[in-house]
């Protein structure tokens, strides 16, 4: 009977560990897919901007305002001091640093400085506007 309890506990631990890893991987993939979607939306916006001759100040612009629809987990604009009010797993635009940021749920599984992974719009040499990572990070 004791052996059955031990085997059951080991199986439950293995299942729990696997489910946790899957949740972390799902979060990573969702975050990276959102970044890809933002970059694609920005490319389309850039093509339209160039065709119409329109200009905007990339350093003052929230990337979410340049795409058709915000990510479903976008919390809006916040001031730097209010970051704690943004739930983990959500995107927000930090007005203080003018960057779009993501607060990971599995923060212990991300090597980074601070509590969020941030991105900013930059104009590259060709004149195009791109979304660049400003917080070096690596998912474990």
N, C-alpha and C positions, 0 to 999 in steps of 0.2 A: 504494500500500500504506500509506504514512504517513497519507494522508487517511482511509483506512478505520479505522486505529487511533484517530485523533483523533475521528472520528464515533462510533466504538464507545465511547470514553471519555466523550464528552459524553452519549450515551444512558444509559450506566451511572450517571453522576453524576445525571442528571435522575430516573432511576428511584429511585436511593438517596435523593435529596432528598425525593421524593414519599412514599416508604415511611416515612421518618422523620417527616414531617408527619402522616401518617395514624396513626402510633403515638402521637404527642403528642395528637392529636384523640381517639383512642380512650381514652387515659388520662383526659383531661379529662371526656369523656362518662361514663365508668365512675365517676369520683369524684362527679360531680354527680348521677348516678343513685342512688348509694349515699346521698347526702345526702337526696335526695327520698324514698327508701325509708325512711330513718330518721325523717324528719319525718312521713310517713304513718303509720308504726308508732306514733310518739309520739301522734299525734292519736287513734288508736284506743285507745291506753292511757289517754289523758286522758278520753275518753268513759266508759270502764269505771271509771276512778277516780272520776269525778264521780257516776256512778250508784251506786257502792258506798260513797261517802263516805270512801274511803281517802285518806291523805296520805303524802307522802314529801318529804324535803328535797332539792330539786332541785340545790342547790349541792354536795351530797355524792354525787350519783348519777351513775354512768356511763351515758350514754344507751344503750349497747349492752345493758345489763342490763334495760332497759325494753321491748325489742322481742323478738319471737319467736325470731329467730336472728341471730347476728352476721354481718357481712359476711365473705365467704370469705377475704379478705385482712386479717383482723383479728388483730393480734399479741398482744393482751391488754393488761394494765396494766403500765406501766413508770414508773420514777422519772425525773424530769427529766434527770438526768445520764446515763441509760442510753438516750437517744434514738438515739444512734449505732448501737446494737445492733438497731434496727428497720430492716429492709430497705426501701429506697425502693419505693414502690408499695403500701405497707401502711398500715393504720389502727392506732392504738394509743390507749389512754387514759392520759394523763399524770397520775399521782397528785398530783404537786406543784402543778400549776395547775388540776386537776380539770376537764380538757377532753379531748374526743375530737379526735384530730389525724390528719392524713394527710400522709405524706412522699411528695412527688411524685418519680417516676422522672426526669422531664424538668425538674429543678429550674431549669435555666437558662431554661426557657420559661415560668416563672411569676414574675411580679413580686410579691414579698412580703417581709416581714421575717422573718428566721429560716429554719429548715429545714423547717417544716411549716405546713400550713393547719389552724387549730384552730376547734373549735365547742364551745359550752357550752349547757347547759340554763338557761333563764331563765323566771321566772314573769312573765307580762304582766299588765296592769291587770285584765283580765277574770278572772284567776285561773288561766288555762290555762298550761301549760308548753310552751315552744317551744324549738327548737334554733336558736341564732343563731351567725353567723360572728363569731369574735373576732379573726381575723387577716385584715385586708384583703388581697385578692389579685386578680390578673388574669392569665389565661392569655394569652400573647403569640400 
